[in-house]
Each structure stands twice: as C-alpha cells, then as structure tokens.
Amino acid sequence: MDDKPDARMIDTVFPSLSPSLKALLMTRLDRFYDRLENDGQNRNFGRVHPEELVRVFLFSDFVADSLAKQPNLLQDLAESGDLEKLRNPGWYQHQAEQKTAGADTDQAKAVIMAFKCREIIRIAWRDLTGKAGLTDTLSDLSELASACVSQALAVLYEKLCTTHGIPVDQHGHPQQMVILGMGKLGAKELNFSSDIDLVFVYPKDGHTFLDGRINTSNLDFFTRLCKQFLKFFAGDSGQHFYRVDTRLRPFGDSGPLVMNSDAFEEYYQTQGREWERYAMIKAAPVAGDLAAGRLLLHNLNGFIFRRYFDYGSFDSFRDMKQRITLQVKNARLKNNIKLGAGGIREIEFFGQLFQLIRG
C-alpha cells in the first residue's frame, strides 16, 4: 500500500457514509500520513490493503490515534505478518516472559504497556477486517490480559522476595499468590473496553525468611505485593493499560486486599451471599499459583452450585433482577447496549441464573 486512501476510495468502501463521518475519517488519515511524512517513514505497508486501513480507521478511534502517534507499529505488524496470524494458546504468556526477562519494575511496566498496545491494535485490526471471528477475538483479549497480569505479578514477586525474603508455609514450602480473574476475564470473554476484575488469595499462612531469620508474616508480604501490583497498573492515563477492579473480593472495599485460602473458603461457606455465588461462576485462576487456584475453586464448588435451593435463594434472585429492572428504567440507559433493557447485563443474568439453578 503506497498511496493514501482518497475520497473516491472511501466512497467505494462506504457509499452511504455521512459527510460528518467522512470528514472524521479523513482527519484521522491525515494525521497518520502527516506523521509518516514528518518521520520520513515508508508508506509501503506490504500486505495491508488500503480498504482495510479505511475500515479500521473509521471504526476504531484507539487504533487511529495509536498509529498516528506510532506509525511504525503498522509497518512492524505488516512486515511480521502478525495481522494474518492466529495466536496459539500460551503465546502471550511466553512473549511476556521473554520481553520482561531481566527487567526492573519500571522497565517491565513500559515493556508490558508497549506489548499490550501493539497486540490490541493487531486484535482490533483482525476483528474489524473480518480476519478473526468473535471467539478468536475474545480469546486473544483475555489471554493478553492474563499474560500482562501474570508477568507483572512475577516481576513484583521476585523483587519483593529479594527485599523481604521468600514466603513459606509452616512446612517450609514456598508460597506464591493466586490471582483469580472474575467476570469477563475469568470467562475468557474480555472485550476491548473491559475492566479486569481480580481477587487475590495466598495458599497458607507462614513467614518470610531473610538472611536465615524470620522477617515478616505471609499476610504482610502478600498485602505489600497486592499494593505494589495495583500501583503497577495505576497512575497511567489508562489509554494503553488495564483498569483493575478488586471490589468483588470478600467484604468488598472494606475487606482485606488478600487473605489465605482457608479464610477465603470459610468466608464463602459461612457468609457468602447469593450475588457472590453468582459472581463466582466465572472465576478462574489467571496468574500466580494456578494449581492452588484451581484447587481453591474446586473446594468452593459446593458453595457456588448448591444441591438444593430454598425460598430465600429465589427471593435473592428476584431481588437481583428487580435491582437491574429499576436501573434500566433510567432514561440515560435507554439505548445502552450493556446496561439497557435487553442488554448484555440482562442476558448474562439469565444465563448465569440457569447455571446456578441447574449446576
């Protein structure tokens, strides 16, 4: 692709495009090509068809803005053939590990942000040009987020171990944190604008040892680790990184950031509410000690999928639906594809409700 798409081409691709959208598209294309010219970069993007560029720039402000700032990304994606490739399971995790090898915290953050930005552009391009189906797009977005979370945790854990010692249980077995992905991340159906809902757990109580002596408790170690993790993903404009939400943890905002698995299980078995049962359906370990995470969720199966329901359970379900209905009546949500009547949230509610009842 050597020539900049012109008005005639735009009319061919989108014959019914309104003048205002056409003007917006031309503005985005102008910014991109002006930056190419200023940077002295080649306009030949190999396999990229100009109609694809027009389509993507019209439908994605994020891609248009990102490529206007870093036009070399399109050259890289085109020459590598990545716009045509389907990622294999585990590819994102492997790449994140390689790219952050030997990096300190600040370097790792910059590397992961750049990696995420490049891959989001690739995923969006494939989605908008019909090169990838919905399942592939959601899977890629979810695996990318999990890899970013996993590698951020790994970098921070290693650093904290050097300053506070390695956490171990009462038998001297090293302990690693479990990060549970909730909602769309846990279900591997993350979309482009989703927050990532996370819950933190560590397997067993114990202590860290530094220079042969007890230094601090595992609770203190993993609380520090959680705070550093949240700081790692905070303080950015949010344009290229993830918004992390931890409010689905036990006791919500008033609860501890992290607790051990025994206390975690006891909370759900003794105090868990219907909406928490509903929320845990989609939970899945996404980072840290994945085996411990799977065991934790296995132990909670009896809470999530109850053998029998009483009238109180069904009353709780009705209350949840009533709350949704009342919010939907808000005029501002009338045409909201997520929160409006018949939107994503209502569809999810009925789907997960049948999962709860039928197991």
N, C-alpha and C positions, 0 to 999 in steps of 0.2 A: 504494500500500500504506500504509494508515493504522494499522491495528490490529496489535498484537503477536501473532504466532502463539501459539495456546494448545495445551493438551494434546490437545484434540479434533482439531485440525488435524494435529498430529504423528502421532496415531494413524491419521488418514486417509492421510497420506503414507507412513508406515512402520508398518503394522499389526502387524508382528512384532518391533518394536524392543524390546530387553531393557530392564528397569527402570533398570539402571545407565547404559546409553547414553542413555536418555530423560532421566535426571537430568543427565547431562553436557551434553546439548543444551540443556536449559532453563537451565542455569548460563551457558552461552555466550550465549544470547539475552538473559538478564537483564543480563549485563554490558554488552552492546551497547545495550540500551534505557535502562539506567540512565545510561550516558554521554550518550546523546542528550538525556535529560531534564536532566541536570546542565548540559549545554552550551546548553540552550534551543533545540535544533535541531528542524526539521520532521520528522515521521515519514512524510510522504508522499514515497515514492520513485518516483512515476510508474509506469514500465513494469515495475518489479520486482514479481514475483508472490510472495506470502508463502510459497508452497510451494518456490519457488527458494531463498529465504533459509533455510528449514528444511533443505533438502538440502545446501546449501553449508556451513552452519554445523556440520552433523553430520560431514561428510566431510573438512573442512579446518580443522584447529586454527590453521593460519597465517592464513587469511582471517578466521576468527572473532576471533583475537587482534588482528590488524591493524585490523580495523574497530571493535573495542571501544576501541582507542586513538585512531583517527582516523575516526569515523563519517561525517565529511563526505566521505570518499572514495567511499562508496556513493552519496551524493547526486550527487556530481560525475559518477561513471560512469553513473548512471541518466539524469541530465538531458542529458548529452552524447550518449547513445545508443551509447556505446562497448561496452556489454555485448552489443550486437547486431551489431557491426561486425567484419568480417574485415580484418585489416591487409594492405595491399598491400606487395609487395617494395620495400625501401628506405625504408618509412615510419619504422621505428625509427631508422635512421641519420639521416634528415632531422630528426626530432624531437630527437634527442640533440644534434645540431649547433646547432639553434636554441636549445635550453634552456641550453646552456653558453656561448653566444656572449658574449664579454667577461668571463667568469667567471675568477677566480683558482683555484688548485688546491683550496683548502678549499671554496670556493663550488661548484666543479664536482663535487666528491665528494658534497656534500649534495644537489645537484640530481639527479645520476645515481642516487643511492640512492633518492630520492623517486620518480623516474621509474620505476625498476625495481620498487619496491614496488607502485605503482599498477597497472602493467601485469601483474605477476604475479597480482594479485587479479583483474584483468579476464580473463586467460587461464584461471585456475583456475575462475572463475565459469562461463565459457563451456564449459569442459571438463565440469564436474560437472553442468551443467544440460542437456547434450546439444546445445548451440548450435554446438559446434565438434567436428569429427572429430579422430581421433588425429593425422593428418598435419598438420592446421592447428595443433594444439596444440604439437607438436614443432617445427614450423617457426617459430612465434611465439617460443617459448622460446629457440631457437637464434639467431634474428635479434636478439632483445632483448639477449642476452648479447654477441653480436658488436658491436652498436652501443655498448654500455657500454664494452667493451674498446677499441674504435676511438676513441671520443671521449676516454676517459681518456688514451690514448696521444697524441692530438692536442694536448690541453691541456698535458701534461707536456713534450712535444717542443718546443712553441712557447716555453714558459718556459725550458727548458734552452738553447735557441738564443740567447736574449737574454743569458744569463749566460756561456755558453761558446763561442758562435759556431755558425754553421751547418756541419755536417759535409759535406765534399765528397770526391769521389774524385780520382785523380791528374789527371783532365782538367777538374776544376772543376765537375763535375755534383753538385748537392745530393743527399744520401743520406738516406733515411728507413728506419726499421726495418721488418722484416717480422715479423708475429706469425702463426704457424701454429697453428690450432686442431686439437687431436688428439682422438681418441676420439669421444665423442658430440657434442661441439661441432663438430668438423670434418665429421662426417657429417650434421649438422643433425638430430640426433635427441636433443637435450638433454632431460632430464626436470627436474622441479621441484627435486629434491634433488641434482642432479649437481654435482660439482666441474667447473671448467673447466681442461682440460689444455692448456698453452700451451708453445710453443717459440719462442725469439727468434733472429732472424738479421738481419744487415745486409748490403747488397749488396757493397760494396767497401771496402777499406782506404783510408785517407787521413787528412786532418786537418780540424780546425775552424779557422776564421779569425775573430779578434775584433779590431776596430779595425785591420784591414789586416795583422795579423800572425798567424802560426801559434800557436794556443793549446794544443790537445791532440789526441791521436790519436782516430780514429773509434772504436777499441776502447774507449778510456777514456770517450768521450762516451756510447756506447750501453750500456756497463756501468752508468754512472750512471743512465741513463734506465731501464734494467731494474729497478734497485734502487728508484728512485722509483715506478715502476709497481707493483711488488709491495707497497710501503708504502702506496700509494693504496688497494689492496684489502685491506690487513691492518689490525689494530688495532681492528676492529669486532666487535660481538657475533656477526656472521655471519647475523643474522636477516634482514636485507634486502639483503645483498651477496653477492658470489661468493667461494668458496674457490678460490684459484688454485694449481695443481699444476704444477711445472716439471721434474719428475723424469724425463720422457721425453726430455729433451734429450741430446745426445751426452755420453757418460761419466757420465750421471746426476747425482747430487748432487755428485760430485767434479769435474765438468766446469765450464767457464766458463758464466756465465749466457747469454752471447751470443757468437757468432762470425760471421766473414764468410762469404759464400756459398761461396767457393772451399774454405775449410777445412771447412765444413759438408758439402759434397758429397764431399770427399776422405775424411772420416771414414766416411761410409756406404759408399763404394765399396771402402775398404780394411779397415775394422774392423767394419762393420755386422753385427749378429747376426740370427739368424732371428726372434727376438721383435721386433726393431726393424723388420724388413721387414713383419712382421705389423701392428705399430703404425702404420706409415706409410700403410697402405691408406686410413685415414680422414682423413689430414691434408689441410687446406685453409687457404689464407690467409684470415684473418678481419679483419685490421687492418693499418694502415700501407701500405706499397707493395705493393698487391695484384698488380700486374703482375709485379713482381720475385718475388713469392711463387709465382705460377703457373709462371713460368719455372724457378724452383728445383725445384719438384716434377716438372716435365716432365723436367728433367735427371736426376732420381732414378728415373725410370720403370724404367730398366734394372736398378736395384738392387731395387726393390720387386717387380717382376714379372719374374723371371728366365726366360730362354728355356728353360733346362734345369735340372733338379734332380738332385743326386747323392744317394747313400745317406746322407751326413752331414746333408743338409737334412731328409730324412724322419725321421732319428733325432732331430733337434732338435724336429720337430713332435710326435713321440711323447713326448719329454721334457716338452714344454709341457703336453700332455694328462695325463700322469702326475702332474704337479705339481697340476693342477686336481683330479684324482681324489682325491689324497691329502688335499687341503684339504677337499673335500666330505665326506669321512668324519668330519670333526669334528662331534660331536653338536650343537654350538651352531648349525651351519649347516643342520641337517636340513630346516627349513621356510623357509629363507632364499630369497626369490624371486629374488635376484640371484646369490648365491654357492652356493646349494644345488644338489643333483642336478637336472638338467634346467632349471636357472635361466637367467637372462639371460646370464651369462658363458659357460656351455657352448654355448648357442645361437649367440652371437656367435663363439665359437671355431670352430665347424664352418662357419658362413657365411663367415668371413674365410679359413679354411683353403682352401676351394674357390676363393675369389677368388685366393689366392696361386698355387694349382696351375694353375688354368685361365686366369688373367690377365684 
